[in-house]
Amino acid sequence: MLWARKYECSNRFRIYKYIGEHSCSVEHANSGHRKISIKVIASLCVNMYRDGKDPNVNEIQRAMLNSFHYSPSYWKCWKGGMVAKEMVRGTVENGYSCLPAFSYMFETFNVGSSYCIMVNKNSHRFMYYFFTFGACIKGFAHMRKVIAVDDTHLHGKYEGVLLSVVAQDTENHVYPIAFCVMDKENDASWTFFFEKLKEIVVDEPDLCFISDRHKSIAKGIVNVYNHAHHRYCMRHFSENLRVNHHCGGYLYIYYNAAKAYSLEEFDNHFVEFKNKCLTAAVVLEYDVGFDKWSRAHFPGNRYDVMTTN
């Protein structure tokens, strides 16, 4: 410990207290003790990883109190946990650099699997990563030819989007087909995804895609699949009607019309919905078209798959 004080009329300092050897024991540490750094907290958190699960902030605070009789702040424990996570699992940058090695082992231990890594030609940075298991490719021949396409946003350091394609068997069990990680949703990324998917899922008139109303999805399917059908998810479409046309109180009529099997039943429900919410009915009939959301007007076999959930 070194204490010094600056002279008033000079840039020099005068040392008036010096202790060359630290003599404080752990028992004397308290909440005001600032010498326990984030690295010390991280070194303690490394031993708290069990079965791949990382400790939460409350567990870190209790461990610090039991081991050092010290109560660090929430931010300090969170930061220490993040540093420990990088020590155990590696950094995000290291994870991206290990993708080729991971893909090689992934294909070696899963016979018949397929993957593709796309990087930017100029910056050599990650763009897309498509992969599917060999078992999923073989099993799709026994599934219903109705594919649900959806995405979820990643909340890591570099963010991005995870795309997934699933189907259903005869007992309505969800069957995964392929996955793709991409930097963002746009026409180029969705087109890349469907081009790789076409190598697994053959383009045929009996095939049907179900998704939300993202324009890039529609463009990608039209550009790649010439014979397959593309229809909208009933639940996503209802959310658009509720937000844009304020007809939340009459959506049950829209659901009845969308799920109707016969044209007569559909006409009865749609006329009722049109009387209740005219603007939304005009969008459904003229801007979108009945075949995009109605089971009765769909030319193929959609089975009972009406949503991407």
C-alpha positions in Angstrom: 0.0 0.0 0.0 1.3 3.4 -1.0 -0.1 6.8 -0.1 1.2 10.0 -1.5 0.2 13.7 -1.7 1.1 16.2 -4.3 2.9 19.5 -3.3 0.8 22.5 -4.0 3.4 24.5 -5.9 5.1 21.6 -7.6 4.5 18.5 -9.7 6.3 16.4 -7.2 4.6 14.0 -4.7 5.5 13.3 -1.1 5.1 9.7 0.2 3.8 9.7 3.7 2.7 6.1 4.2 4.1 2.9 2.7 3.4 -0.8 3.5 5.6 -3.1 1.4 3.9 -6.3 2.3 0.1 -6.9 2.2 -1.0 -8.3 5.6 -4.8 -8.3 5.3 -6.4 -11.7 5.4 -9.5 -12.9 3.7 -11.6 -12.5 6.9 -11.0 -8.7 6.9 -12.4 -8.3 3.3 -15.7 -6.4 3.2 -18.1 -4.9 0.7 -15.8 -1.9 0.4 -12.8 -4.0 -0.6 -12.1 -3.2 -4.2 -9.1 -5.4 -4.8 -11.3 -8.4 -5.8 -11.3 -7.9 -9.6 -13.4 -9.3 -12.3 -10.6 -11.8 -13.2 -10.7 -13.1 -9.6 -14.5 -13.6 -9.8 -14.1 -15.3 -13.2 -11.5 -17.7 -11.8 -14.0 -18.7 -9.2 -16.8 -19.1 -11.7 -14.8 -21.4 -13.9 -15.2 -24.2 -11.3 -19.0 -23.6 -11.1 -19.8 -24.9 -14.6 -21.6 -28.2 -14.3 -23.1 -30.2 -17.2 -22.7 -27.3 -19.6 -24.8 -24.9 -17.5 -23.2 -21.6 -16.4 -24.0 -20.1 -13.0 -26.3 -17.1 -12.8 -25.5 -13.8 -11.1 -27.2 -14.8 -7.8 -25.2 -18.0 -7.6 -22.0 -16.0 -8.2 -22.8 -13.5 -5.5 -23.5 -16.3 -3.0 -20.2 -18.0 -3.9 -18.2 -14.8 -3.5 -19.8 -14.2 -0.1 -19.1 -17.7 1.1 -15.5 -17.8 -0.2 -14.3 -14.2 0.4 -17.0 -12.7 2.7 -17.4 -10.1 0.0 -20.6 -8.9 -1.8 -19.7 -7.6 -5.3 -22.2 -5.6 -7.4 -24.5 -7.2 -9.8 -22.6 -5.8 -12.8 -19.3 -7.1 -11.5 -20.6 -10.6 -11.0 -22.3 -10.6 -14.5 -19.0 -9.4 -16.1 -17.1 -12.1 -14.2 -19.5 -14.7 -15.4 -19.1 -13.6 -19.0 -15.3 -13.8 -18.7 -15.5 -17.2 -17.2 -17.8 -18.3 -20.0 -15.2 -17.3 -22.6 -12.5 -19.2 -20.6 -14.6 -22.4 -20.6 -16.3 -22.3 -24.0 -14.0 -20.0 -25.9 -14.7 -16.6 -27.5 -17.3 -16.0 -30.2 -14.5 -15.2 -32.7 -12.9 -18.6 -31.9 -16.2 -20.3 -32.5 -16.6 -18.9 -36.0 -13.0 -19.8 -36.8 -13.7 -23.4 -35.7 -16.6 -23.8 -38.1 -14.6 -25.7 -40.8 -13.2 -28.2 -38.3 -16.6 -28.6 -36.7 -18.3 -29.2 -40.1 -15.7 -31.8 -41.0 -16.4 -33.8 -37.8 -20.1 -33.2 -38.1 -20.1 -34.8 -41.6 -17.7 -37.6 -40.5 -19.8 -38.8 -37.6 -23.2 -38.2 -39.4 -23.0 -40.1 -42.7 -25.0 -38.5 -45.5 -25.1 -35.1 -43.8 -24.5 -31.9 -45.8 -23.2 -28.4 -44.9 -22.1 -25.2 -46.7 -20.2 -22.2 -45.4 -20.4 -18.9 -47.2 -18.0 -16.1 -46.5 -17.6 -12.6 -47.9 -15.1 -12.7 -50.8 -13.6 -9.3 -49.8 -13.5 -9.3 -46.0 -13.6 -13.1 -45.6 -16.2 -12.6 -42.8 -18.9 -15.1 -42.1 -22.2 -14.8 -44.0 -24.2 -18.1 -44.1 -23.9 -21.6 -42.7 -26.3 -24.2 -43.9 -26.4 -27.7 -42.4 -28.6 -30.8 -42.3 -28.3 -34.3 -40.8 -28.2 -37.3 -43.0 -30.9 -39.0 -41.0 -33.2 -36.0 -41.6 -32.6 -36.2 -45.4 -33.5 -39.8 -45.5 -36.5 -39.5 -43.2 -38.2 -36.7 -45.2 -39.4 -39.2 -47.8 -41.8 -40.5 -45.2 -43.1 -37.1 -44.1 -46.0 -35.0 -45.3 -45.1 -32.7 -48.1 -45.9 -29.6 -46.1 -42.9 -27.6 -44.9 -43.0 -24.9 -42.3 -40.3 -22.2 -42.7 -39.5 -19.9 -39.8 -36.7 -17.9 -38.3 -35.5 -16.6 -34.9 -33.1 -13.8 -34.1 -29.9 -14.6 -32.3 -28.9 -12.3 -29.5 -25.2 -13.0 -29.2 -22.3 -10.6 -29.8 -22.7 -10.6 -33.6 -26.5 -11.2 -33.6 -27.7 -12.9 -36.8 -30.7 -15.1 -37.7 -31.3 -18.8 -37.4 -33.5 -20.3 -40.1 -35.2 -23.7 -39.6 -37.3 -25.9 -41.8 -39.6 -28.6 -40.3 -42.2 -31.0 -41.5 -44.7 -33.4 -39.8 -45.3 -37.1 -39.9 -48.6 -38.8 -40.0 -49.0 -38.4 -36.2 -48.3 -34.7 -36.2 -44.8 -35.0 -34.7 -42.4 -32.2 -35.7 -39.6 -33.4 -37.9 -36.5 -31.2 -38.5 -35.1 -31.0 -42.0 -32.5 -28.3 -42.2 -31.0 -25.2 -40.4 -29.1 -22.2 -41.5 -27.4 -19.4 -39.7 -27.1 -16.1 -41.6 -26.1 -12.5 -40.9 -29.5 -10.9 -41.7 -32.7 -11.5 -43.6 -32.7 -10.3 -47.2 -33.3 -11.6 -50.7 -29.8 -12.9 -51.1 -29.8 -14.9 -47.8 -33.2 -16.5 -48.3 -32.3 -17.4 -51.9 -29.1 -19.0 -50.8 -31.1 -21.0 -48.2 -33.7 -22.3 -50.7 -31.0 -23.2 -53.2 -29.3 -25.4 -50.7 -32.7 -26.8 -49.5 -33.6 -27.7 -53.1 -30.7 -30.2 -53.1 -32.6 -32.1 -50.3 -36.2 -31.3 -50.9 -37.2 -31.9 -54.5 -39.3 -29.3 -56.3 -42.7 -31.0 -57.1 -46.4 -29.8 -57.4 -47.4 -31.7 -54.2 -44.9 -29.7 -52.1 -46.2 -26.7 -50.0 -44.3 -24.1 -48.0 -45.9 -22.3 -45.1 -44.3 -19.1 -43.7 -45.0 -15.6 -42.6 -45.5 -12.7 -45.1 -41.8 -11.7 -45.3 -41.2 -10.6 -48.8 -37.8 -12.2 -49.1 -39.3 -15.6 -48.3 -41.8 -15.3 -51.1 -39.1 -14.1 -53.6 -36.7 -16.9 -52.6 -39.4 -19.6 -53.1 -40.5 -18.1 -56.5 -36.9 -17.9 -57.7 -35.9 -21.4 -56.7 -39.0 -23.6 -56.6 -41.0 -23.4 -59.8 -43.7 -26.1 -59.1 -44.1 -26.0 -55.3 -46.9 -23.9 -53.6 -46.3 -21.1 -51.0 -49.0 -20.3 -48.5 -49.2 -18.0 -45.4 -49.2 -19.0 -41.8 -52.7 -18.5 -40.4 -51.5 -17.1 -37.0 -49.0 -14.6 -38.5 -51.6 -13.4 -40.9 -54.1 -12.9 -38.1 -51.6 -10.7 -36.2 -51.2 -8.5 -39.3 -55.0 -8.1 -39.5 -55.2 -7.3 -35.8 -52.4 -4.7 -35.9 -53.1 -3.1 -39.3 -56.9 -3.3 -39.5 -57.9 -3.4 -35.7 -60.3 -6.3 -36.1 -59.1 -8.4 -33.1 -62.6 -9.0 -31.9 -63.6 -10.8 -35.1 -60.5 -12.9 -35.7 -62.4 -16.0 -34.6 -64.5 -15.7 -37.8 -61.3 -15.4 -39.9 -60.0 -18.6 -38.2 -63.3 -20.4 -39.0 -63.0 -19.3 -42.7 -59.4 -20.2 -43.0 -59.9 -23.7 -41.5 -63.0 -24.5 -43.5 -62.8 -27.6 -45.7 -65.7 -26.9 -48.1 -66.3 -23.8 -50.3 -69.8 -23.5 -48.9 -68.7 -23.4 -45.3 -65.9 -20.9 -46.3 -68.4 -18.6 -48.0 -70.6 -18.5 -44.9 -67.8 -17.5 -42.6 -66.2 -15.0 -45.0 -69.5 -13.2 -45.6 -69.9 -12.9 -41.8 -66.3 -11.6 -41.5 -66.9 -9.1 -44.4 -69.9 -7.7 -42.6 -67.9 -7.2 -39.4 -64.6 -5.9 -40.9 -64.9 -4.7 -44.5 -61.3 -3.3 -44.9 -59.7 -6.5 -43.7 -61.9 -8.6 -45.9 -61.0 -6.6 -49.0 -57.3 -7.2 -48.2 -57.9 -10.9 -47.8 -59.9 -11.2 -51.0 -58.2 -8.9 -53.5 -54.7 -8.0 -52.2 -53.7 -11.5 -50.9 -56.1 -13.9 -52.5 -58.1 -16.7 -51.0 -55.7 -19.5 -52.0 -52.9 -18.0 -49.9 -54.6 -18.5 -46.6 -57.8 -20.6 -47.1 -57.7 -24.3 -46.9 -60.8 -24.7 -49.0 -59.3 -22.7 -51.9 -55.9 -24.4 -51.8 -55.4 -26.5 -54.9 -53.0 -29.0 -53.2 -53.1 -31.0 -50.0 -52.3 -28.8 -47.0 -53.5 -31.4 -44.5 -54.2 -29.8 -41.2 -51.0 -27.7 -41.1 -52.2 -24.1 -40.9 -49.5 -22.5 -38.9 -45.7 -22.6 -38.6 -45.9 -23.4 -34.9 
